[in-house]
Amino acid sequence: MVGGVVFFGTIYFGFALLNLLLQKGLRTLGIGRVLDPRPLRPQQVWREIGWSSLSILLFGTGMVFPWMVLKLGWSHAVMDAGIPRILLEMLALLLWNDIHFYLNHRLLHTRWMLPRFHVQHHRSHVTTPFSTYAFHPVEALLLGNVLLLPMIVHDFSWQAMLSLPLLSLLLNNIGHANYDPFPAQGGRSWLTSSRRHHLHHACSRGNFGFLLPFMDQLFHTDLPDDAADRVLQAHQSRHAA
């Protein structure tokens, strides 16, 4: 559990700082664009770090549950898997992560759950890399159990299981970056997850998916690329005035 807290804390701050450095480099090179130009709320980053620290504590101590699944013999970690199997399992877990995230995200946007739990995450109308884990504890518990069901259904390699929190946080961090490095790509490209999630935070509706847009397309919850234009234009008008 202590190791889990150190692990999640390290990758959270490491990926966030790396993201900020990458954005700075891309802006210097004239690559990409900022998605939402509105200023951050006062003390927003410190608030995000505070709530994220609580999520890190829950995710880290929650590592005891997959550990218990292994110790009880309900699942086994394959130690000598070949590269093809590892890659296929990594892909399967990423696809499951998209499905799991979408279903829980839709649940969090119900009338009862949104004002009680998910509103904390949506206080960041303009996202930052530190927004990634800024969850209410109930939301952290819902999203943090993503690995348990796949472990019971299938014996995964330890490399594939380790890759899920790493890739999930990395991709979620990119989704909250408020920066679009591929503005020429269409909104349904897997390369534009940051654009889709920016629209979700700006509009507080639609685009409930994670990396891939297929769940939003399947359930007709995807937002058009201009969904936030009215909000951003109103900000620009106030700023000009």
Rosetta blueprint (number, residue, H / E / L):
1 M L
2 V H
3 G H
4 G H
5 V H
6 V H
7 F H
8 F H
9 G H
10 T H
11 I H
12 Y H
13 F H
14 G H
15 F H
16 A H
17 L H
18 L H
19 N H
20 L H
21 L H
22 L H
23 Q H
24 K H
25 G H
26 L H
27 R H
28 T H
29 L H
30 G L
31 I L
32 G L
33 R E
34 V E
35 L L
36 D L
37 P L
38 R L
39 P L
40 L L
41 R L
42 P L
43 Q L
44 Q H
45 V H
46 W H
47 R H
48 E H
49 I H
50 G H
51 W H
52 S H
53 S H
54 L H
55 S H
56 I H
57 L H
58 L H
59 F H
60 G H
61 T H
62 G L
63 M L
64 V H
65 F H
66 P H
67 W H
68 M H
69 V H
70 L H
71 K H
72 L L
73 G L
74 W L
75 S L
76 H L
77 A L
78 V E
79 M L
80 D L
81 A L
82 G L
83 I H
84 P H
85 R H
86 I H
87 L H
88 L H
89 E H
90 M H
91 L H
92 A H
93 L H
94 L H
95 L H
96 W H
97 N H
98 D H
99 I H
100 H H
101 F H
102 Y H
103 L H
104 N H
105 H H
106 R H
107 L H
108 L H
109 H L
110 T L
111 R L
112 W L
113 M H
114 L H
115 P H
116 R H
117 F H
118 H H
119 V H
120 Q H
121 H H
122 H H
123 R L
124 S L
125 H L
126 V L
127 T L
128 T L
129 P H
130 F H
131 S H
132 T L
133 Y L
134 A L
135 F L
136 H L
137 P H
138 V H
139 E H
140 A H
141 L H
142 L H
143 L H
144 G H
145 N L
146 V L
147 L L
148 L H
149 L H
150 P H
151 M H
152 I H
153 V H
154 H L
155 D L
156 F L
157 S E
158 W H
159 Q H
160 A H
161 M H
162 L H
163 S H
164 L H
165 P H
166 L H
167 L H
168 S H
169 L H
170 L H
171 L H
172 N H
173 N H
174 I H
175 G H
176 H L
177 A L
178 N L
179 Y E
180 D E
181 P L
182 F L
183 P L
184 A L
185 Q L
186 G L
187 G L
188 R L
189 S L
190 W H
191 L H
192 T H
193 S H
194 S H
195 R H
196 R H
197 H H
198 H H
199 L H
200 H H
201 H H
202 A H
203 C H
204 S L
205 R L
206 G L
207 N L
208 F L
209 G L
210 F L
211 L L
212 L L
213 P L
214 F H
215 M H
216 D H
217 Q H
218 L H
219 F L
220 H L
221 T L
222 D L
223 L L
224 P L
225 D L
226 D L
227 A L
228 A L
229 D H
230 R H
231 V H
232 L H
233 Q H
234 A H
235 H H
236 Q H
237 S H
238 R H
239 H H
240 A H
241 A L
